[in-house]
Amino acid sequence: MSTLPFPYLHKTVTITFGATEFAMAFHSQTAATMTMVRGVHAGVSEELTIAITPLRTGQFVISWQRTNKTTAVHVHDYQQKTVHSFVTTPEDTFLHLVGTLAVKE
């Protein structure tokens, strides 16, 4: 298993999937705040307990479960500026989304 450090702690990453955009502020290896910026739930914010697993330089798996029991696993590729999102909703719907990411300093 890789021990690469996550270089985006204390930074905010904007993730965009078409008309939906949210910001993830990474507070630590296990805590983040997700804020919906654009889309149906714009303005909604949630504190998350996360897990970060490095894959290679610039690529990380980030996973969490929301309070509504939605689970998400993201593969963030900071070199390619892409994100693959795998989501299971409380209604047992499975989604695979591909979007972009940008780091705000």
N, C-alpha and C positions, 0 to 999 in steps of 0.2 A: 504494500500500500504506500502511496506517495505521502510525503510529509511536507509538500510545498505549502508555504504560508499563503493565506488568503489576503491579497494586497488591497482589498476594497473595504476593509473595516473602517468605520467612521466616515464612510462616503455613501452617497446616494446613487443608485443605478436606476435609470428610467428604462422601462420595458414596454415595448409597443407591439400589440397584436392587432393590426388593422386599425379600426376605430376605437379600440380599447387601449388605454395607457395607464400604467401605474408606476409608482416610485417605491423602491425598496431602500430603506436606510438601514445599513448594517451596523449594529451597535457592538456586537461581539461575535464570536464563533457560533453562539447559540441564540442570539436575539436580534430581531429586526422589526422594523415598522413598515407595513405595507399600506400605501395610500393610493386610492384610485384617483387618477388625474383626469381622464377622459373616459366616457362611456356611460353605461346605465347606472353604475354606482359611484359616479364622480363625487368626491368629497368624503367618501367612507374610508376610515383608517382602522387598522387592526395591528395590535402587538402580536408578534409571532415567536414561537420557539422553533428554531431552525437547526438543521444539521448541514454542515458543509464538508464535502469530500473532494479533495483535489484529484483530477484525472491526469493532467499534464500541465506544463506551464501555460497559464492563461485560460485553462478550462476546468470548471468546477461543477459538481452536482450539488444542488441546494434543494432541500426538501423540508416540508412542513405540513401541519394539519391545522386548518382554520377552526374557529370555535363552532362553526356550523357543520363540522365534520368533513368538509371538502379537503381532500389531500392533493398535494402538488409536489411534483418532482421536476426540477428544471435542470437542464444542462446549459450553463452559461459559458459561451466561448468568447472571451474578451479580445482575442486576436482577430476573429472573424466578425465580431460585433453581432452575434446571433444568439438566440435562445430557443431551445426546444422545451416545450412545456407538456407534461403528462399529468392530467388532472382527472380525478374521480370525484363526482359530485355526490351529495347526500342521497340523490335519487338514483344512484348507480349508473350514471352516464359517464362514459369515458371519453375524454377529449385529448387530442394531440394538436398542439398549436406550434407554429413556427413564427418567430418574430425577431425584432432587433433590440439591441440594448445600447445604452450610452451611459458613461460614467460622468457624474457631476462632481467636480472637485470641491 
